[in-house]
Amino acid sequence: MRDRFLRSGHVGPLRARCPCLTGKMTRVSLPVSHSDAVALASAEVERMGNGNFVLVESHEHEVDVGWVFSYQSARYIETGSVSDALAGNGPLLVDRRDGSVHHCWSGESWEDAVERYRTTGRTLPPSLGRKPEQDG
């Protein structure tokens, strides 16, 4: 097993696929362990929400290609009030082979996103008009 230090913009092919690591060093072993995947997903959720979003452990799924993590606003987790909940937040897929973090579309099931990832390497449907290298 190899150890790697990943930082966005500094590691070959992972550069464009790990937006979660901007400005931070995260040590992961390849293939990625569950605890590494949690750390990577947590870093991305923290980056997106400036510390106001958290992973929802009860909505975590392990699949052959990695792990799927859902997230929600910390305030909603604390209060349970729908007015504090995020809407339209698709889950994240962390690839177990390389630690890359991919955003899934909220308009379909996480299972459909994982199936697309297995076959195309993308989690987002082509109808969203993004180029493959922008799929994250």
C-alpha positions as a Python dict, from the first residue, in 0.01 Angstrom:
ca = {
    (1, 'M'): (0, 0, 0),
    (2, 'R'): (135, 342, -90),
    (3, 'D'): (90, 661, 106),
    (4, 'R'): (34, 984, -81),
    (5, 'F'): (-3, 1342, 18),
    (6, 'L'): (-271, 1505, -189),
    (7, 'R'): (-327, 1874, -243),
    (8, 'S'): (-539, 2021, -519),
    (9, 'G'): (-319, 2148, -799),
    (10, 'H'): (-13, 1951, -691),
    (11, 'V'): (-68, 1582, -768),
    (12, 'G'): (-87, 1467, -1130),
    (13, 'P'): (-424, 1321, -1232),
    (14, 'L'): (-580, 1386, -892),
    (15, 'R'): (-533, 1760, -939),
    (16, 'A'): (-862, 1826, -1118),
    (17, 'R'): (-1058, 1556, -940),
    (18, 'C'): (-1008, 1659, -576),
    (19, 'P'): (-1153, 2006, -529),
    (20, 'C'): (-1206, 1917, -165),
    (21, 'L'): (-837, 1948, -93),
    (22, 'T'): (-783, 2309, -191),
    (23, 'G'): (-524, 2452, 43),
    (24, 'K'): (-512, 2148, 272),
    (25, 'M'): (-285, 1847, 292),
    (26, 'T'): (-466, 1519, 344),
    (27, 'R'): (-271, 1195, 384),
    (28, 'V'): (-442, 893, 231),
    (29, 'S'): (-334, 537, 163),
    (30, 'L'): (-415, 389, -175),
    (31, 'P'): (-651, 221, -212),
    (32, 'V'): (-849, 456, 8),
    (33, 'S'): (-980, 326, 342),
    (34, 'H'): (-1320, 410, 483),
    (35, 'S'): (-1166, 651, 736),
    (36, 'D'): (-975, 826, 453),
    (37, 'A'): (-1298, 852, 252),
    (38, 'V'): (-1476, 1008, 550),
    (39, 'A'): (-1191, 1260, 588),
    (40, 'L'): (-1202, 1349, 217),
    (41, 'A'): (-1581, 1386, 212),
    (42, 'S'): (-1573, 1588, 535),
    (43, 'A'): (-1313, 1824, 389),
    (44, 'E'): (-1525, 1880, 78),
    (45, 'V'): (-1842, 1938, 282),
    (46, 'E'): (-1655, 2181, 506),
    (47, 'R'): (-1520, 2366, 201),
    (48, 'M'): (-1863, 2391, 40),
    (49, 'G'): (-2042, 2508, 353),
    (50, 'N'): (-1770, 2709, 524),
    (51, 'G'): (-1807, 2479, 823),
    (52, 'N'): (-2188, 2493, 823),
    (53, 'F'): (-2245, 2155, 653),
    (54, 'V'): (-2190, 1809, 803),
    (55, 'L'): (-2195, 1449, 682),
    (56, 'V'): (-2505, 1249, 770),
    (57, 'E'): (-2379, 911, 893),
    (58, 'S'): (-2717, 741, 860),
    (59, 'H'): (-2712, 813, 485),
    (60, 'E'): (-2370, 666, 405),
    (61, 'H'): (-2340, 379, 158),
    (62, 'E'): (-2044, 157, 67),
    (63, 'V'): (-2033, 39, -294),
    (64, 'D'): (-1775, -144, -503),
    (65, 'V'): (-1624, 181, -638),
    (66, 'G'): (-1614, 365, -304),
    (67, 'W'): (-1848, 536, -62),
    (68, 'V'): (-2147, 765, -105),
    (69, 'F'): (-2191, 1036, 158),
    (70, 'S'): (-2490, 1262, 212),
    (71, 'Y'): (-2460, 1594, 388),
    (72, 'Q'): (-2690, 1848, 547),
    (73, 'S'): (-2668, 2180, 725),
    (74, 'A'): (-2539, 2151, 1080),
    (75, 'R'): (-2823, 2376, 1192),
    (76, 'Y'): (-3085, 2133, 1053),
    (77, 'I'): (-2917, 1843, 1235),
    (78, 'E'): (-2933, 2046, 1557),
    (79, 'T'): (-3289, 2181, 1524),
    (80, 'G'): (-3472, 1937, 1298),
    (81, 'S'): (-3651, 2237, 1150),
    (82, 'V'): (-3719, 2207, 778),
    (83, 'S'): (-3648, 2577, 739),
    (84, 'D'): (-3285, 2502, 833),
    (85, 'A'): (-3247, 2214, 583),
    (86, 'L'): (-3052, 2224, 259),
    (87, 'A'): (-3241, 2150, -61),
    (88, 'G'): (-3096, 2023, -387),
    (89, 'N'): (-2779, 1890, -230),
    (90, 'G'): (-2677, 1572, -408),
    (91, 'P'): (-2446, 1329, -229),
    (92, 'L'): (-2071, 1287, -276),
    (93, 'L'): (-1895, 979, -410),
    (94, 'V'): (-1539, 912, -290),
    (95, 'D'): (-1354, 673, -521),
    (96, 'R'): (-1177, 399, -326),
    (97, 'R'): (-901, 365, -589),
    (98, 'D'): (-767, 719, -591),
    (99, 'G'): (-956, 926, -332),
    (100, 'S'): (-1119, 1150, -590),
    (101, 'V'): (-1438, 1319, -474),
    (102, 'H'): (-1733, 1345, -713),
    (103, 'H'): (-2055, 1541, -675),
    (104, 'C'): (-2378, 1359, -761),
    (105, 'W'): (-2685, 1526, -904),
    (106, 'S'): (-2975, 1569, -662),
    (107, 'G'): (-3226, 1500, -940),
    (108, 'E'): (-3167, 1124, -941),
    (109, 'S'): (-3091, 844, -699),
    (110, 'W'): (-2739, 792, -569),
    (111, 'E'): (-2762, 439, -714),
    (112, 'D'): (-2806, 582, -1066),
    (113, 'A'): (-2506, 812, -1015),
    (114, 'V'): (-2292, 520, -898),
    (115, 'E'): (-2397, 310, -1197),
    (116, 'R'): (-2305, 595, -1434),
    (117, 'Y'): (-1970, 629, -1258),
    (118, 'R'): (-1902, 257, -1305),
    (119, 'T'): (-1963, 281, -1678),
    (120, 'T'): (-1844, 631, -1770),
    (121, 'G'): (-1631, 761, -1483),
    (122, 'R'): (-1881, 1047, -1435),
    (123, 'T'): (-2144, 1098, -1168),
    (124, 'L'): (-2330, 1378, -1343),
    (125, 'P'): (-2557, 1312, -1641),
    (126, 'P'): (-2445, 1454, -1978),
    (127, 'S'): (-2770, 1652, -1996),
    (128, 'L'): (-2628, 1893, -1738),
    (129, 'G'): (-2392, 2020, -2009),
    (130, 'R'): (-2066, 1978, -1821),
    (131, 'K'): (-1748, 1855, -1981),
    (132, 'P'): (-1606, 1531, -1830),
    (133, 'E'): (-1304, 1712, -1686),
    (134, 'Q'): (-1542, 1941, -1494),
    (135, 'D'): (-1723, 1648, -1336),
    (136, 'G'): (-1616, 1650, -977),
}
